[in-house]
Amino acid sequence: MSDAPEFEIVASEPDGFVTEITLDHRFLMSSGVTDSERALAFHAFAMHAGHALQVLVGGLGLGYTAREALLCERVARVDVVEFLPPVVDWLTRDLVPLAPVLKADARFAVTLDDVYRLLASPPARLYDVILIDVDNSPDEQLGATNDAFYTEAGLALAKLHLAEDGVLGVWSYADSATFEKALRRVFREVRVEPVHFDNGVVGESETNWLFFARG
């Protein structure tokens, strides 16, 4: 995987702009289409009735998953782990749309690290909710070593980072029966939520997939 993602601002409407991120000339995300990124956090919190929630977000991107998490009044802290230095730099320099809002929230913190390495290591702390939005899908990873996370063994290690009744949420642009089976072998409760939306940037209807598991 390249360590040099690029972003550009493109006009979407006469009075608005859309920020897009690409990696190795592949489209990754757009500020014009954020339905499924926000739904990842929304549905996870709907599954967890607790308060003072400790949240881990794997992948900063344009910040929409983290922002949705911060909108939940039951959230006490959101730790974001981002692998790519330029993405953290864009946040620092307010180059992404939500940067000022995220940085102004005392509950928000971002760390430059590999979330998959973190989840494969012994837990230093436990989280009530872990949200992963890094790869295109469980079957199409951006990194050569990311695939271990999507296996039963990798999920069992990630589960150790969840507090009691904790919820794991994973974003994907496509369904994955193999990943769902692995989740069901490790977790006691699994939900798969398709998110349908109209992509106004390309003028098409799309569906992304969200996988949720409760320890």
VEXSEDREN-390567 format. One line per field, with one value per residue: residue number from 1; residue in one letter; chain; x negated, y negated, z negated of N, C-alpha, C in turn. Coordinates in Angstrom, 2 decimals, always signed. Last residue first. Layout:
BEGIN
nr = NUM;...
rest = A;...
kette = A;...
nu = X;...
nv = Y;...
nw = Z;...
cau = X;...
cav = Y;...
caw = Z;...
cu = X;...
cv = Y;...
cw = Z;...
This chain:
BEGIN
nr = 215;214;213;212;211;210;209;208;207;206;205;204;203;202;201;200;199;198;197;196;195;194;193;192;191;190;189;188;187;186;185;184;183;182;181;180;179;178;177;176;175;174;173;172;171;170;169;168;167;166;165;164;163;162;161;160;159;158;157;156;155;154;153;152;151;150;149;148;147;146;145;144;143;142;141;140;139;138;137;136;135;134;133;132;131;130;129;128;127;126;125;124;123;122;121;120;119;118;117;116;115;114;113;112;111;110;109;108;107;106;105;104;103;102;101;100;99;98;97;96;95;94;93;92;91;90;89;88;87;86;85;84;83;82;81;80;79;78;77;76;75;74;73;72;71;70;69;68;67;66;65;64;63;62;61;60;59;58;57;56;55;54;53;52;51;50;49;48;47;46;45;44;43;42;41;40;39;38;37;36;35;34;33;32;31;30;29;28;27;26;25;24;23;22;21;20;19;18;17;16;15;14;13;12;11;10;9;8;7;6;5;4;3;2;1
rest = G;R;A;F;F;L;W;N;T;E;S;E;G;V;V;G;N;D;F;H;V;P;E;V;R;V;E;R;F;V;R;R;L;A;K;E;F;T;A;S;D;A;Y;S;W;V;G;L;V;G;D;E;A;L;H;L;K;A;L;A;L;G;A;E;T;Y;F;A;D;N;T;A;G;L;Q;E;D;P;S;N;D;V;D;I;L;I;V;D;Y;L;R;A;P;P;S;A;L;L;R;Y;V;D;D;L;T;V;A;F;R;A;D;A;K;L;V;P;A;L;P;V;L;D;R;T;L;W;D;V;V;P;P;L;F;E;V;V;D;V;R;A;V;R;E;C;L;L;A;E;R;A;T;Y;G;L;G;L;G;G;V;L;V;Q;L;A;H;G;A;H;M;A;F;A;H;F;A;L;A;R;E;S;D;T;V;G;S;S;M;L;F;R;H;D;L;T;I;E;T;V;F;G;D;P;E;S;A;V;I;E;F;E;P;A;D;S;M
kette = A;A;A;A;A;A;A;A;A;A;A;A;A;A;A;A;A;A;A;A;A;A;A;A;A;A;A;A;A;A;A;A;A;A;A;A;A;A;A;A;A;A;A;A;A;A;A;A;A;A;A;A;A;A;A;A;A;A;A;A;A;A;A;A;A;A;A;A;A;A;A;A;A;A;A;A;A;A;A;A;A;A;A;A;A;A;A;A;A;A;A;A;A;A;A;A;A;A;A;A;A;A;A;A;A;A;A;A;A;A;A;A;A;A;A;A;A;A;A;A;A;A;A;A;A;A;A;A;A;A;A;A;A;A;A;A;A;A;A;A;A;A;A;A;A;A;A;A;A;A;A;A;A;A;A;A;A;A;A;A;A;A;A;A;A;A;A;A;A;A;A;A;A;A;A;A;A;A;A;A;A;A;A;A;A;A;A;A;A;A;A;A;A;A;A;A;A;A;A;A;A;A;A;A;A;A;A;A;A;A;A;A;A;A;A
nu = +19.65;+21.36;+20.83;+21.70;+20.95;+22.41;+22.00;+23.61;+24.93;+26.25;+27.33;+25.69;+24.27;+21.89;+22.82;+24.98;+25.86;+28.26;+28.08;+28.32;+26.58;+27.15;+25.85;+25.76;+24.81;+24.35;+23.35;+21.09;+18.21;+16.98;+18.60;+19.51;+17.21;+17.01;+19.34;+18.70;+16.58;+17.97;+19.78;+19.83;+20.72;+18.82;+17.55;+17.76;+16.88;+17.69;+17.80;+18.33;+19.20;+19.34;+20.05;+17.08;+14.76;+12.46;+10.10;+10.67;+11.42;+9.03;+8.61;+10.76;+10.10;+7.89;+9.10;+10.93;+9.95;+9.45;+6.80;+5.29;+5.28;+3.33;+0.99;+1.22;+4.01;+6.56;+8.47;+11.11;+12.72;+13.76;+13.09;+11.34;+10.32;+11.33;+13.02;+14.26;+14.86;+15.79;+16.96;+15.71;+12.40;+9.61;+6.04;+4.14;+4.35;+1.80;+2.45;+4.23;+4.93;+2.55;+2.49;+4.77;+4.09;+1.05;+0.85;+1.17;+4.20;+6.36;+9.28;+12.00;+13.09;+12.96;+13.28;+11.82;+11.20;+13.69;+13.98;+11.74;+12.19;+14.10;+12.78;+9.20;+7.26;+6.15;+3.73;+4.45;+5.59;+3.34;+1.87;+3.32;+2.78;-0.02;-0.40;+1.88;+3.32;+4.96;+7.31;+8.99;+11.03;+13.29;+15.20;+17.85;+21.11;+23.68;+24.25;+22.94;+21.20;+18.96;+19.71;+19.67;+16.90;+15.90;+17.04;+15.86;+13.16;+11.99;+9.83;+9.12;+9.14;+10.89;+11.83;+13.13;+14.62;+16.35;+19.19;+20.94;+23.29;+24.97;+26.24;+25.59;+26.82;+26.61;+23.95;+23.94;+25.45;+23.69;+21.28;+22.25;+23.48;+21.32;+20.64;+22.97;+23.11;+21.51;+20.52;+18.91;+16.46;+15.34;+12.78;+11.14;+10.10;+6.73;+4.18;+3.13;+6.03;+7.94;+10.62;+12.35;+14.79;+16.82;+18.71;+21.28;+22.82;+23.09;+21.57;+19.00;+15.60;+13.20;+10.13;+8.28;+5.55;+3.69;+1.32;-1.33;-2.18;-0.55;-0.85
nv = +8.93;+8.40;+6.92;+5.91;+4.54;+2.97;+2.05;-0.04;-0.70;-3.37;-5.02;-7.86;-10.25;-10.90;-12.52;-11.36;-8.31;-7.30;-4.18;-1.63;+0.54;+3.62;+5.06;+7.85;+8.88;+11.30;+12.49;+13.75;+14.34;+16.37;+17.26;+14.94;+14.02;+15.96;+15.38;+12.82;+13.41;+14.87;+13.07;+9.82;+6.96;+3.91;+1.93;+1.87;+1.48;+2.97;+2.87;+4.46;+3.72;+5.26;+6.73;+5.68;+4.29;+5.53;+6.73;+9.31;+9.18;+9.37;+12.14;+13.05;+12.02;+13.64;+16.18;+15.87;+12.96;+10.30;+9.82;+10.75;+8.85;+6.91;+7.03;+5.32;+3.06;+2.93;+5.86;+7.36;+8.70;+6.78;+3.71;+1.56;+0.76;-0.98;-1.30;+0.00;-0.67;+0.51;-0.31;-0.09;+1.12;+1.28;+1.14;+2.72;+6.09;+7.52;+7.09;+6.78;+4.15;+2.94;+3.79;+2.46;-0.20;-1.62;-5.20;-8.19;-9.13;-11.59;-12.25;-13.95;-15.32;-17.99;-19.29;-20.58;-18.70;-18.50;-21.07;-21.34;-19.01;-18.50;-18.82;-19.08;-20.87;-21.59;-20.53;-18.16;-16.77;-16.41;-14.75;-12.42;-11.84;-11.46;-9.00;-6.42;-5.16;-6.21;-5.87;-7.78;-7.58;-9.34;-9.28;-9.13;-9.13;-9.88;-11.65;-11.49;-12.90;-11.33;-9.62;-11.38;-11.89;-9.39;-9.26;-11.51;-11.94;-11.15;-8.88;-7.35;-4.20;-2.91;-4.17;-3.32;-4.72;-4.35;-5.93;-6.78;-4.03;-1.45;-0.03;+0.61;+0.45;-2.19;-2.35;-1.12;-2.87;-5.15;-4.30;-3.64;-5.91;-7.37;-5.78;-5.84;-8.65;-10.34;-11.90;-14.10;-13.50;-10.25;-7.76;-6.41;-5.54;-5.07;-6.01;-5.42;-6.75;-9.75;-11.63;-14.73;-17.07;-19.27;-22.28;-24.59;-26.00;-24.41;-21.29;-20.29;-20.67;-19.09;-18.79;-15.85;-14.01;-10.96;-9.02;-7.52;-5.02;-2.22;+1.20
nw = -21.72;-18.71;-15.55;-12.27;-9.17;-6.46;-3.08;-0.59;+2.54;+4.60;+7.55;+9.12;+9.59;+8.47;+6.40;+5.17;+4.56;+2.36;+0.54;-1.88;-3.71;-5.40;-8.21;-10.14;-13.40;-15.89;-19.03;-19.95;-17.85;-16.31;-14.32;-13.19;-11.85;-9.84;-8.40;-7.46;-5.75;-3.78;-2.73;-2.41;-0.38;-0.09;-1.41;-4.98;-8.45;-11.48;-15.01;-18.09;-21.39;-24.68;-26.87;-28.45;-26.01;-23.65;-23.10;-22.44;-19.80;-18.44;-18.69;-17.18;-14.69;-14.07;-13.98;-11.88;-9.90;-9.57;-10.29;-8.16;-6.12;-6.19;-4.81;-2.63;-2.60;-1.68;-0.79;-0.12;-1.84;-3.51;-1.65;-1.71;-5.14;-7.27;-9.75;-12.64;-15.99;-19.07;-22.25;-24.67;-25.19;-27.42;-27.00;-25.92;-24.84;-22.81;-19.25;-17.27;-17.44;-16.49;-13.88;-13.02;-13.26;-13.41;-13.94;-15.37;-16.92;-18.25;-20.17;-21.70;-23.76;-23.19;-20.05;-18.16;-16.27;-14.92;-13.82;-12.09;-10.27;-8.37;-5.79;-5.87;-6.63;-9.09;-9.78;-11.02;-8.86;-7.29;-9.00;-8.88;-6.21;-6.09;-7.65;-8.02;-10.06;-12.99;-15.41;-17.80;-20.51;-22.18;-25.18;-25.97;-24.70;-24.93;-22.94;-19.79;-18.27;-18.15;-16.06;-13.95;-13.87;-13.09;-10.53;-9.28;-8.61;-6.33;-7.90;-10.17;-11.40;-13.93;-16.95;-20.05;-22.92;-25.84;-27.22;-29.21;-29.08;-27.07;-25.12;-21.82;-19.40;-18.77;-18.26;-15.73;-14.17;-14.15;-12.97;-10.40;-9.44;-8.54;-6.36;-4.82;-4.04;-2.65;+0.03;+0.16;-0.69;+0.14;+0.70;+2.69;+5.93;+6.72;+6.99;+4.48;+3.23;+2.66;+1.41;+1.91;+1.05;+2.82;+2.43;+3.64;+5.42;+7.73;+6.73;+6.67;+7.43;+5.37;+3.97;+3.17;+1.85;+1.70;-0.15;-0.37;-0.78;+0.81;+0.00
cau = +18.85;+21.31;+20.74;+21.66;+20.96;+21.89;+22.38;+22.45;+25.14;+25.22;+27.68;+26.09;+25.61;+21.82;+21.61;+25.23;+24.58;+28.05;+28.08;+28.62;+26.94;+26.87;+26.76;+25.24;+25.79;+23.84;+24.41;+22.39;+19.07;+16.24;+17.86;+20.47;+17.77;+15.95;+19.19;+19.84;+16.34;+16.85;+20.28;+18.82;+21.06;+19.46;+18.32;+17.35;+17.44;+16.74;+18.45;+17.40;+19.67;+18.81;+21.13;+18.27;+15.29;+13.81;+10.04;+10.05;+12.47;+9.70;+7.67;+10.65;+11.27;+7.74;+8.02;+11.40;+10.02;+10.75;+7.88;+5.32;+6.22;+4.59;+1.08;+0.90;+2.67;+5.60;+7.78;+10.27;+12.10;+12.98;+13.98;+12.51;+10.21;+9.99;+13.31;+13.19;+15.35;+14.66;+17.27;+17.11;+13.32;+10.78;+7.27;+3.69;+5.00;+2.53;+1.58;+3.58;+5.94;+3.04;+1.40;+4.74;+5.14;+1.77;+0.50;+0.62;+2.87;+5.93;+7.82;+11.39;+13.20;+11.97;+13.95;+12.39;+10.13;+13.11;+14.99;+11.93;+11.02;+14.50;+13.93;+10.40;+7.51;+7.54;+3.72;+3.71;+6.41;+4.46;+1.37;+3.25;+4.17;+0.59;-0.78;+1.20;+2.06;+4.79;+6.00;+8.87;+9.63;+13.12;+13.91;+16.92;+19.70;+23.24;+23.99;+23.65;+22.55;+18.95;+19.52;+20.95;+17.84;+15.54;+17.37;+17.31;+13.62;+12.44;+10.47;+9.67;+9.24;+9.76;+12.14;+11.94;+14.75;+15.01;+18.62;+19.50;+22.95;+24.16;+27.07;+24.96;+26.67;+27.97;+24.42;+23.17;+25.98;+25.08;+21.33;+21.41;+24.34;+22.03;+19.64;+22.58;+24.20;+21.05;+21.26;+20.25;+17.30;+15.77;+13.90;+11.40;+11.00;+8.01;+5.11;+2.65;+4.79;+7.58;+9.31;+12.17;+13.40;+16.68;+17.53;+20.69;+22.51;+22.66;+22.74;+20.11;+16.91;+13.84;+11.43;+8.55;+6.92;+3.89;+2.66;-1.12;-2.06;-1.31;+0.00
cav = +9.94;+8.14;+8.11;+5.62;+5.77;+2.79;+3.09;+0.39;+0.01;-2.44;-4.46;-6.46;-10.09;-10.12;-12.90;-12.50;-9.01;-7.88;-5.64;-2.07;-0.87;+2.90;+3.99;+7.31;+8.23;+10.67;+11.81;+14.34;+13.48;+15.73;+18.28;+15.76;+13.26;+15.84;+16.69;+13.00;+12.62;+15.48;+14.22;+10.86;+8.02;+5.09;+1.50;+2.54;+0.94;+2.95;+2.52;+4.24;+3.88;+4.35;+6.30;+6.53;+4.44;+5.07;+5.29;+9.09;+9.27;+8.07;+11.20;+13.45;+11.49;+12.20;+15.92;+16.19;+14.39;+10.80;+9.31;+11.53;+9.96;+6.63;+7.82;+6.72;+3.44;+1.97;+5.00;+6.47;+9.49;+7.87;+4.77;+1.51;+1.44;-1.09;-1.77;+0.16;-0.87;+0.43;-0.25;+0.33;+0.19;+1.89;+0.66;+1.81;+4.79;+7.54;+7.06;+8.09;+5.14;+2.67;+4.19;+3.92;+0.32;-0.61;-3.81;-7.61;-8.56;-10.80;-12.12;-13.41;-13.86;-17.46;-18.42;-21.40;-19.15;-17.36;-20.55;-22.26;-19.17;-18.41;-19.65;-18.28;-20.72;-21.96;-21.79;-19.17;-17.15;-17.20;-16.09;-13.13;-12.04;-12.63;-10.33;-7.24;-4.58;-6.40;-5.37;-7.43;-7.44;-8.73;-9.45;-9.88;-8.86;-8.82;-12.21;-10.69;-13.43;-12.46;-9.10;-10.77;-12.96;-9.96;-8.25;-11.45;-12.23;-12.53;-9.31;-8.70;-4.93;-2.58;-4.24;-3.26;-4.33;-4.50;-4.94;-7.05;-5.44;-2.00;-0.88;+0.52;+1.78;-1.67;-2.91;-0.54;-1.53;-5.23;-4.70;-2.70;-4.81;-7.84;-6.06;-4.59;-7.93;-9.95;-10.67;-14.22;-14.22;-11.57;-8.35;-5.86;-6.35;-4.43;-6.33;-4.68;-6.08;-8.61;-11.03;-13.31;-16.65;-17.92;-21.55;-23.64;-26.65;-25.80;-22.09;-19.36;-21.32;-19.21;-19.42;-16.99;-14.47;-12.31;-9.27;-8.88;-5.85;-3.47;+0.00
caw = -22.39;-20.14;-16.40;-13.70;-9.96;-7.80;-4.05;-1.36;+1.29;+4.16;+6.26;+9.07;+10.09;+9.72;+7.12;+6.04;+4.70;+3.68;+0.64;-0.52;-3.72;-4.15;-7.82;-8.89;-12.53;-14.68;-18.27;-20.27;-18.66;-17.40;-15.06;-13.93;-12.97;-10.84;-9.04;-8.34;-6.96;-4.50;-3.46;-2.51;-1.32;+0.47;-0.24;-3.74;-7.20;-10.37;-13.75;-16.99;-20.01;-23.68;-25.98;-28.50;-27.36;-23.95;-23.32;-23.74;-20.82;-18.52;-19.32;-18.58;-15.38;-14.19;-14.93;-13.23;-10.18;-9.13;-11.15;-9.40;-6.02;-6.88;-6.03;-2.37;-3.05;-1.15;-1.74;+0.69;-0.78;-4.10;-2.11;-0.84;-3.86;-6.69;-8.38;-11.67;-14.63;-18.14;-20.82;-24.57;-24.57;-26.81;-27.59;-26.97;-25.05;-24.08;-20.42;-17.33;-17.81;-17.84;-14.78;-12.97;-14.13;-12.62;-14.24;-14.15;-17.05;-17.09;-20.12;-20.48;-23.83;-24.12;-21.01;-19.22;-17.16;-15.63;-14.74;-13.23;-11.14;-9.77;-6.21;-5.67;-5.19;-8.78;-9.02;-11.78;-10.01;-6.76;-8.69;-10.16;-6.64;-5.42;-8.17;-7.03;-9.61;-11.54;-15.01;-16.39;-20.11;-20.87;-24.51;-26.82;-24.42;-25.83;-24.26;-20.79;-18.39;-19.08;-17.41;-14.33;-14.18;-14.39;-11.54;-9.46;-9.96;-6.37;-6.66;-10.31;-10.14;-13.07;-15.52;-19.20;-21.52;-25.32;-26.30;-29.32;-29.16;-28.14;-25.97;-23.14;-19.96;-18.99;-19.51;-16.82;-14.46;-14.61;-14.38;-11.15;-9.90;-9.72;-7.39;-5.46;-4.70;-3.98;-0.25;+0.75;-1.65;+0.58;-0.01;+1.37;+5.12;+6.47;+8.07;+5.66;+2.84;+3.48;+1.13;+2.21;+0.85;+2.30;+2.85;+2.71;+4.15;+7.87;+7.04;+6.78;+7.36;+6.68;+3.78;+4.03;+1.79;+2.22;+0.36;+0.10;-1.97;+0.87;+0.00
cu = +19.66;+20.60;+20.65;+21.63;+20.80;+22.05;+21.67;+22.94;+23.79;+25.63;+26.64;+26.52;+26.09;+23.20;+21.53;+24.02;+24.77;+26.75;+27.88;+28.67;+27.10;+27.34;+26.35;+26.27;+25.09;+25.00;+23.79;+23.55;+20.45;+17.16;+17.17;+19.78;+18.67;+16.44;+18.12;+19.74;+17.48;+16.57;+19.19;+19.35;+19.93;+19.77;+19.07;+18.17;+16.92;+17.45;+17.40;+18.19;+18.54;+19.23;+20.65;+19.41;+16.53;+14.14;+11.41;+9.98;+11.93;+10.75;+8.31;+9.70;+11.26;+8.89;+7.85;+10.34;+10.56;+10.93;+9.21;+6.46;+6.33;+5.50;+2.39;+1.07;+2.44;+4.17;+6.81;+9.61;+11.21;+12.23;+13.13;+13.56;+11.47;+9.95;+11.97;+13.67;+14.18;+15.22;+15.99;+17.52;+14.73;+11.71;+8.43;+4.89;+4.40;+3.11;+2.41;+2.66;+5.38;+3.99;+1.86;+3.62;+5.16;+2.81;+1.30;+0.13;+2.43;+4.49;+7.46;+9.87;+12.46;+12.01;+12.90;+13.07;+10.65;+12.09;+14.41;+12.91;+11.27;+13.36;+14.22;+11.57;+8.71;+7.85;+5.11;+3.78;+5.74;+5.37;+2.48;+2.78;+4.21;+2.02;-0.13;+0.88;+1.23;+3.40;+5.92;+7.44;+9.60;+11.64;+13.92;+15.61;+18.81;+21.77;+23.50;+23.28;+23.39;+20.32;+19.58;+20.86;+19.19;+16.51;+17.06;+17.74;+15.10;+13.13;+10.78;+10.43;+9.89;+9.96;+10.86;+12.39;+13.39;+15.00;+17.23;+18.72;+21.44;+23.94;+26.28;+25.72;+26.11;+27.92;+25.85;+23.66;+25.23;+25.62;+22.75;+21.44;+23.54;+22.91;+20.31;+21.53;+23.73;+22.08;+20.76;+21.12;+18.72;+16.63;+14.16;+12.65;+11.25;+8.85;+6.46;+3.63;+4.35;+6.26;+9.10;+10.76;+13.31;+15.19;+17.50;+19.50;+21.83;+22.24;+22.26;+21.39;+18.00;+15.21;+12.03;+9.93;+7.06;+5.34;+2.77;+0.28;-1.81;-1.14;-0.88
cv = +10.88;+9.30;+7.69;+6.92;+5.39;+4.09;+2.84;+1.35;+0.34;-1.77;-3.41;-6.08;-8.66;-9.86;-12.19;-12.92;-10.14;-8.67;-6.06;-3.59;-1.32;+1.46;+3.40;+6.31;+7.72;+10.08;+11.08;+13.70;+14.12;+14.98;+17.69;+16.86;+14.13;+15.08;+16.63;+14.34;+12.79;+14.74;+14.87;+12.00;+9.06;+6.09;+2.67;+2.00;+1.73;+2.49;+2.39;+3.92;+3.56;+4.71;+5.30;+5.91;+5.34;+5.29;+4.71;+7.61;+9.01;+8.05;+9.82;+12.54;+11.85;+11.56;+14.42;+15.85;+14.61;+12.30;+9.98;+11.09;+10.77;+7.85;+7.64;+7.61;+4.94;+2.32;+4.06;+5.45;+8.66;+8.70;+5.84;+2.52;+1.25;-0.52;-2.04;-0.27;-0.85;+0.38;-0.39;+0.50;+0.78;+0.80;+1.31;+1.19;+4.00;+6.16;+7.16;+8.21;+6.56;+3.77;+4.03;+4.47;+1.83;+0.03;-2.91;-6.20;-7.98;-10.38;-11.25;-13.37;-13.18;-15.94;-17.74;-20.57;-19.98;-17.82;-19.41;-21.72;-20.12;-18.67;-19.65;-19.00;-19.84;-21.85;-22.23;-20.53;-18.28;-17.65;-16.97;-14.57;-12.78;-12.90;-11.50;-8.64;-5.53;-5.95;-5.43;-6.99;-6.98;-8.75;-8.72;-10.17;-9.75;-8.47;-11.16;-11.20;-12.68;-13.10;-10.22;-10.19;-12.42;-11.05;-8.78;-10.38;-12.04;-12.88;-10.79;-9.12;-6.28;-3.21;-3.94;-3.27;-4.36;-3.92;-5.34;-6.09;-5.58;-3.49;-1.61;-0.49;+1.75;-0.28;-2.47;-1.05;-0.88;-3.86;-4.66;-3.03;-3.79;-6.74;-6.51;-4.80;-6.71;-9.10;-10.12;-13.02;-14.41;-12.20;-9.76;-6.43;-5.66;-5.33;-5.62;-4.81;-5.19;-8.03;-9.83;-12.88;-15.15;-17.61;-20.18;-22.92;-25.71;-26.44;-23.53;-20.06;-20.28;-19.85;-19.67;-17.52;-15.65;-12.71;-10.71;-9.03;-7.30;-4.24;-1.24
cw = -23.23;-20.83;-17.85;-14.49;-11.44;-8.57;-5.37;-2.43;+0.68;+2.86;+5.89;+7.65;+10.12;+10.30;+8.46;+6.85;+5.70;+3.67;+2.08;-0.49;-2.27;-4.26;-6.47;-8.36;-11.29;-13.89;-17.09;-19.52;-18.86;-18.37;-16.30;-14.73;-13.83;-12.07;-10.12;-9.09;-7.94;-5.81;-4.30;-3.37;-1.33;-0.63;+0.39;-2.58;-6.00;-9.11;-12.65;-15.73;-19.04;-22.27;-24.93;-27.69;-27.31;-25.42;-23.67;-24.10;-22.22;-19.61;-19.48;-19.34;-16.86;-14.94;-15.16;-14.28;-11.59;-9.33;-10.83;-10.31;-7.32;-6.99;-6.77;-3.61;-2.93;-1.53;-1.04;-0.24;+0.14;-3.07;-2.78;-1.28;-3.01;-5.27;-7.70;-10.29;-13.67;-16.73;-20.02;-23.12;-24.54;-26.28;-26.84;-27.69;-26.19;-24.37;-21.69;-18.54;-17.87;-18.30;-16.22;-13.85;-14.13;-13.53;-13.29;-14.46;-15.72;-17.28;-18.92;-20.60;-22.68;-24.22;-21.90;-20.31;-18.32;-16.66;-15.57;-14.27;-12.31;-10.75;-7.71;-6.32;-4.89;-7.29;-8.57;-11.10;-10.77;-7.89;-8.14;-9.94;-7.97;-5.88;-7.43;-7.56;-8.75;-11.13;-13.49;-16.10;-18.65;-20.51;-23.17;-26.11;-25.27;-25.65;-25.25;-22.18;-19.41;-19.24;-18.44;-15.74;-14.60;-14.81;-12.93;-10.46;-10.23;-7.69;-6.69;-9.08;-10.33;-11.71;-14.74;-17.76;-20.82;-23.91;-25.84;-28.44;-29.38;-28.06;-27.05;-24.00;-21.39;-19.62;-19.82;-18.17;-15.62;-15.02;-14.92;-12.64;-10.71;-10.31;-8.68;-6.54;-5.47;-4.73;-1.58;+0.47;-1.11;-0.49;+0.47;+0.72;+3.78;+5.57;+7.92;+6.81;+3.99;+2.96;+2.03;+1.86;+1.09;+2.19;+2.18;+3.31;+3.17;+6.56;+7.17;+7.19;+7.55;+6.50;+5.16;+3.70;+2.74;+2.03;+0.83;+0.69;-1.58;-0.42;+0.00
